[in-house]
Amino acid sequence: MVARQSIPFSAFAFGFLRLIRVQNLLIVVLTQFMARIFLVGPRAEWPRLLVDPTIWLLSLSTVCIAAAGYIINDYFDIKIDLINKPERVVIGRYLKRRVAMGAHQVLNVIGCLIGLYLSKWVFLADVMSVSLLWFYSAQFKRQPFIGNLVISLLTALSLIVLAVYYRQNADMLLIYALFSFGISLVREIIKDMQDIRGDARFGCRTLPIVWGLRRTKYLLYGLIGSFIMTMFLIAHSLDNPRLGYIFLLLLVPITWLTYRLVFADTRRDFGYLSNLCKLIMLMGVISMMWA
C-alpha cells in the first residue's frame, strides 16, 4: 500500500487563502473602512478613524463570517466545481474535508463572538448571516433566484451593519448598500449563466436552467433598468447632486455591461461580465470619497 504524500505547508496555505477568497475579503475590508471614513465620518478625522479598534473589530467579524461562508459553499459544491472550475477546487486537494469544516465552525464562532462584544444588533446580524450562508450553500443556491437574492442581501449587509452600529449618516450607508445589492444580484445571476453546465448535471434549478439563457437575459435587462432608475430617484429625493453625478459616471460601465450581455453566449463571455460587475462594485466603493 502506497502512503499518501503529505502536502507542503506553502501549498496548504496557498490553498486555504484561495478557498476563503482572500481578494474578495480585502474588498470587504476596503468597503467598510471607506464607508466608515467617508460616509459615517467625520472625514477630517480619518487618521484617528483608521486606528479606531471598533471598525477593525467590526470588519474582522464580517471577514470571519464571509470566509466561513466561502468554505461551506465549496464544501457542498466539490462535485459541481470539478466540472465548472476544476483548477480552483481546494477541498480534497489541499485541505481535508474535516479540516475545512472545522475551519468553517471556528471562523463562525469568532465572528459571532466579536459581534456580541460590539453590540447585540451586530451579533444578531452575524447570526443571521451565518444561518443564511449555511442554507444558501446546502439548498438555496440550487433553487431559482432565491440563492441569488440571499447572496446579494448578505453583500449589502456588510454596509447595513455599519448603519446599525454607528447610526450616523445611515441614509448614505443604505444607499450604497442598495447599490451593492443591485450589482451583486446581477453578478450572481450572470455567474449562474457561466456555471450552467455543471449546475445542470447535478440537478440544480438555477434561473438559466429553468428559464434558459435568453429569458434570463431579459430578466437582467429589467433588473439593470430598475436598478438605474431607483438609484437616480433616490439621489433626486435626497437633493444630492454629487450623488447624481457619481451615478451618472457609473452608468458608463453599466451600459457597457448591458451591451456585452446582449452578445454573451459562452462561459468565457459570462466570466468577463462577472469580473466587470466586480469592477463596477469597486468603482462604487471608491466613489464614496466624493459622495
Contacts in CASP RR format, 6 or more apart in sequence:
PFRMAT RR
TARGET T0000
AUTHOR 0000-0000-0000
METHOD contacts of the structure
MODEL  1
MVARQSIPFSAFAFGFLRLIRVQNLLIVVLTQFMARIFLVGPRAEWPRLL
VDPTIWLLSLSTVCIAAAGYIINDYFDIKIDLINKPERVVIGRYLKRRVA
MGAHQVLNVIGCLIGLYLSKWVFLADVMSVSLLWFYSAQFKRQPFIGNLV
ISLLTALSLIVLAVYYRQNADMLLIYALFSFGISLVREIIKDMQDIRGDA
RFGCRTLPIVWGLRRTKYLLYGLIGSFIMTMFLIAHSLDNPRLGYIFLLL
LVPITWLTYRLVFADTRRDFGYLSNLCKLIMLMGVISMMWA
7 94 0 8 1.000
11 94 0 8 1.000
12 94 0 8 1.000
12 95 0 8 1.000
14 94 0 8 1.000
15 90 0 8 1.000
15 94 0 8 1.000
15 95 0 8 1.000
16 90 0 8 1.000
16 94 0 8 1.000
16 95 0 8 1.000
16 103 0 8 1.000
18 88 0 8 1.000
18 90 0 8 1.000
19 70 0 8 1.000
19 71 0 8 1.000
19 74 0 8 1.000
19 90 0 8 1.000
19 91 0 8 1.000
19 94 0 8 1.000
19 95 0 8 1.000
19 100 0 8 1.000
20 67 0 8 1.000
20 70 0 8 1.000
20 71 0 8 1.000
21 67 0 8 1.000
21 70 0 8 1.000
24 66 0 8 1.000
24 70 0 8 1.000
25 63 0 8 1.000
25 66 0 8 1.000
25 67 0 8 1.000
27 278 0 8 1.000
27 281 0 8 1.000
27 282 0 8 1.000
27 285 0 8 1.000
28 59 0 8 1.000
28 62 0 8 1.000
28 63 0 8 1.000
28 66 0 8 1.000
28 158 0 8 1.000
29 59 0 8 1.000
29 63 0 8 1.000
30 285 0 8 1.000
31 158 0 8 1.000
31 159 0 8 1.000
31 180 0 8 1.000
31 285 0 8 1.000
32 55 0 8 1.000
32 58 0 8 1.000
32 59 0 8 1.000
32 62 0 8 1.000
32 158 0 8 1.000
32 159 0 8 1.000
32 162 0 8 1.000
33 50 0 8 1.000
33 55 0 8 1.000
33 59 0 8 1.000
34 285 0 8 1.000
34 286 0 8 1.000
34 288 0 8 1.000
34 289 0 8 1.000
35 159 0 8 1.000
35 162 0 8 1.000
35 173 0 8 1.000
35 176 0 8 1.000
35 288 0 8 1.000
36 49 0 8 1.000
36 52 0 8 1.000
36 55 0 8 1.000
36 162 0 8 1.000
36 166 0 8 1.000
37 43 0 8 1.000
37 46 0 8 1.000
37 49 0 8 1.000
37 50 0 8 1.000
38 288 0 8 1.000
38 289 0 8 1.000
38 291 0 8 1.000
39 162 0 8 1.000
39 169 0 8 1.000
39 172 0 8 1.000
39 173 0 8 1.000
39 176 0 8 1.000
39 288 0 8 1.000
39 291 0 8 1.000
40 162 0 8 1.000
40 166 0 8 1.000
40 168 0 8 1.000
40 169 0 8 1.000
40 173 0 8 1.000
41 49 0 8 1.000
41 168 0 8 1.000
41 169 0 8 1.000
49 55 0 8 1.000
54 118 0 8 1.000
54 165 0 8 1.000
57 114 0 8 1.000
57 115 0 8 1.000
57 117 0 8 1.000
57 118 0 8 1.000
58 114 0 8 1.000
58 115 0 8 1.000
58 118 0 8 1.000
58 122 0 8 1.000
58 161 0 8 1.000
58 162 0 8 1.000
58 165 0 8 1.000
60 111 0 8 1.000
60 114 0 8 1.000
61 110 0 8 1.000
61 111 0 8 1.000
61 112 0 8 1.000
61 114 0 8 1.000
61 115 0 8 1.000
61 118 0 8 1.000
61 122 0 8 1.000
61 126 0 8 1.000
62 158 0 8 1.000
62 161 0 8 1.000
64 107 0 8 1.000
64 108 0 8 1.000
64 110 0 8 1.000
64 111 0 8 1.000
64 114 0 8 1.000
65 107 0 8 1.000
65 108 0 8 1.000
65 111 0 8 1.000
65 112 0 8 1.000
65 126 0 8 1.000
65 129 0 8 1.000
65 130 0 8 1.000
65 133 0 8 1.000
66 158 0 8 1.000
67 107 0 8 1.000
68 103 0 8 1.000
68 104 0 8 1.000
68 105 0 8 1.000
68 107 0 8 1.000
68 108 0 8 1.000
68 130 0 8 1.000
68 133 0 8 1.000
69 104 0 8 1.000
69 133 0 8 1.000
69 137 0 8 1.000
71 91 0 8 1.000
71 100 0 8 1.000
71 101 0 8 1.000
71 103 0 8 1.000
71 104 0 8 1.000
71 107 0 8 1.000
72 101 0 8 1.000
72 104 0 8 1.000
72 133 0 8 1.000
72 134 0 8 1.000
72 137 0 8 1.000
73 133 0 8 1.000
73 136 0 8 1.000
73 137 0 8 1.000
73 141 0 8 1.000
74 81 0 8 1.000
74 89 0 8 1.000
74 90 0 8 1.000
74 91 0 8 1.000
74 100 0 8 1.000
75 91 0 8 1.000
75 97 0 8 1.000
75 100 0 8 1.000
75 101 0 8 1.000
75 104 0 8 1.000
75 137 0 8 1.000
76 137 0 8 1.000
76 138 0 8 1.000
77 137 0 8 1.000
78 89 0 8 1.000
78 91 0 8 1.000
78 92 0 8 1.000
79 202 0 8 1.000
80 195 0 8 1.000
80 198 0 8 1.000
80 199 0 8 1.000
80 201 0 8 1.000
80 202 0 8 1.000
80 204 0 8 1.000
81 88 0 8 1.000
81 89 0 8 1.000
82 89 0 8 1.000
83 197 0 8 1.000
83 198 0 8 1.000
83 201 0 8 1.000
84 194 0 8 1.000
84 195 0 8 1.000
84 197 0 8 1.000
84 198 0 8 1.000
84 199 0 8 1.000
85 195 0 8 1.000
91 97 0 8 1.000
91 100 0 8 1.000
95 103 0 8 1.000
108 130 0 8 1.000
111 126 0 8 1.000
112 123 0 8 1.000
112 126 0 8 1.000
112 127 0 8 1.000
112 130 0 8 1.000
115 122 0 8 1.000
115 123 0 8 1.000
115 126 0 8 1.000
116 122 0 8 1.000
116 123 0 8 1.000
116 126 0 8 1.000
118 165 0 8 1.000
119 164 0 8 1.000
119 165 0 8 1.000
121 164 0 8 1.000
121 165 0 8 1.000
122 161 0 8 1.000
122 164 0 8 1.000
122 165 0 8 1.000
125 157 0 8 1.000
125 160 0 8 1.000
125 161 0 8 1.000
125 164 0 8 1.000
128 157 0 8 1.000
129 154 0 8 1.000
129 157 0 8 1.000
132 140 0 8 1.000
132 150 0 8 1.000
132 153 0 8 1.000
132 154 0 8 1.000
133 154 0 8 1.000
135 150 0 8 1.000
136 147 0 8 1.000
136 150 0 8 1.000
136 151 0 8 1.000
140 146 0 8 1.000
140 147 0 8 1.000
140 150 0 8 1.000
141 147 0 8 1.000
141 151 0 8 1.000
141 204 0 8 1.000
141 206 0 8 1.000
142 199 0 8 1.000
142 203 0 8 1.000
142 204 0 8 1.000
142 205 0 8 1.000
142 206 0 8 1.000
143 205 0 8 1.000
143 206 0 8 1.000
144 205 0 8 1.000
144 206 0 8 1.000
144 207 0 8 1.000
144 209 0 8 1.000
144 210 0 8 1.000
144 211 0 8 1.000
145 207 0 8 1.000
147 188 0 8 1.000
148 185 0 8 1.000
148 188 0 8 1.000
148 189 0 8 1.000
148 192 0 8 1.000
148 207 0 8 1.000
149 185 0 8 1.000
151 184 0 8 1.000
151 188 0 8 1.000
152 180 0 8 1.000
152 181 0 8 1.000
152 182 0 8 1.000
152 184 0 8 1.000
152 185 0 8 1.000
152 188 0 8 1.000
153 181 0 8 1.000
155 180 0 8 1.000
155 181 0 8 1.000
155 184 0 8 1.000
156 177 0 8 1.000
156 178 0 8 1.000
156 180 0 8 1.000
156 181 0 8 1.000
156 184 0 8 1.000
157 177 0 8 1.000
158 180 0 8 1.000
159 173 0 8 1.000
159 174 0 8 1.000
159 176 0 8 1.000
159 177 0 8 1.000
159 180 0 8 1.000
160 173 0 8 1.000
160 174 0 8 1.000
160 177 0 8 1.000
162 173 0 8 1.000
163 170 0 8 1.000
163 173 0 8 1.000
163 174 0 8 1.000
163 177 0 8 1.000
166 173 0 8 1.000
171 238 0 8 1.000
172 291 0 8 1.000
175 231 0 8 1.000
175 234 0 8 1.000
175 238 0 8 1.000
175 243 0 8 1.000
176 284 0 8 1.000
176 288 0 8 1.000
176 291 0 8 1.000
178 230 0 8 1.000
178 231 0 8 1.000
178 234 0 8 1.000
179 231 0 8 1.000
179 284 0 8 1.000
180 281 0 8 1.000
182 223 0 8 1.000
182 227 0 8 1.000
183 227 0 8 1.000
183 277 0 8 1.000
183 280 0 8 1.000
183 281 0 8 1.000
184 277 0 8 1.000
184 281 0 8 1.000
185 223 0 8 1.000
186 220 0 8 1.000
186 223 0 8 1.000
186 224 0 8 1.000
186 227 0 8 1.000
186 257 0 8 1.000
186 277 0 8 1.000
187 274 0 8 1.000
187 277 0 8 1.000
187 278 0 8 1.000
187 281 0 8 1.000
189 207 0 8 1.000
189 208 0 8 1.000
189 216 0 8 1.000
189 219 0 8 1.000
189 220 0 8 1.000
189 223 0 8 1.000
190 220 0 8 1.000
190 261 0 8 1.000
190 270 0 8 1.000
190 271 0 8 1.000
190 273 0 8 1.000
190 274 0 8 1.000
190 277 0 8 1.000
191 270 0 8 1.000
191 271 0 8 1.000
191 274 0 8 1.000
192 199 0 8 1.000
192 206 0 8 1.000
192 207 0 8 1.000
192 208 0 8 1.000
192 209 0 8 1.000
192 216 0 8 1.000
193 208 0 8 1.000
193 213 0 8 1.000
193 216 0 8 1.000
193 264 0 8 1.000
193 270 0 8 1.000
194 267 0 8 1.000
194 270 0 8 1.000
194 271 0 8 1.000
194 274 0 8 1.000
195 206 0 8 1.000
196 206 0 8 1.000
196 208 0 8 1.000
196 209 0 8 1.000
196 213 0 8 1.000
197 267 0 8 1.000
198 204 0 8 1.000
199 206 0 8 1.000
199 208 0 8 1.000
199 209 0 8 1.000
200 209 0 8 1.000
207 216 0 8 1.000
207 219 0 8 1.000
208 216 0 8 1.000
211 219 0 8 1.000
213 265 0 8 1.000
217 261 0 8 1.000
217 262 0 8 1.000
220 261 0 8 1.000
221 258 0 8 1.000
221 261 0 8 1.000
224 254 0 8 1.000
224 257 0 8 1.000
224 258 0 8 1.000
228 247 0 8 1.000
228 251 0 8 1.000
228 254 0 8 1.000
231 247 0 8 1.000
232 244 0 8 1.000
232 247 0 8 1.000
234 243 0 8 1.000
235 241 0 8 1.000
235 243 0 8 1.000
235 244 0 8 1.000
235 247 0 8 1.000
236 244 0 8 1.000
240 291 0 8 1.000
242 290 0 8 1.000
242 291 0 8 1.000
243 291 0 8 1.000
246 284 0 8 1.000
246 287 0 8 1.000
246 290 0 8 1.000
246 291 0 8 1.000
249 287 0 8 1.000
250 280 0 8 1.000
250 283 0 8 1.000
250 284 0 8 1.000
250 287 0 8 1.000
253 276 0 8 1.000
253 279 0 8 1.000
253 280 0 8 1.000
253 283 0 8 1.000
254 280 0 8 1.000
256 276 0 8 1.000
257 273 0 8 1.000
257 276 0 8 1.000
257 277 0 8 1.000
257 280 0 8 1.000
260 269 0 8 1.000
260 272 0 8 1.000
260 273 0 8 1.000
260 276 0 8 1.000
261 273 0 8 1.000
263 269 0 8 1.000
264 270 0 8 1.000
264 272 0 8 1.000
264 273 0 8 1.000
END
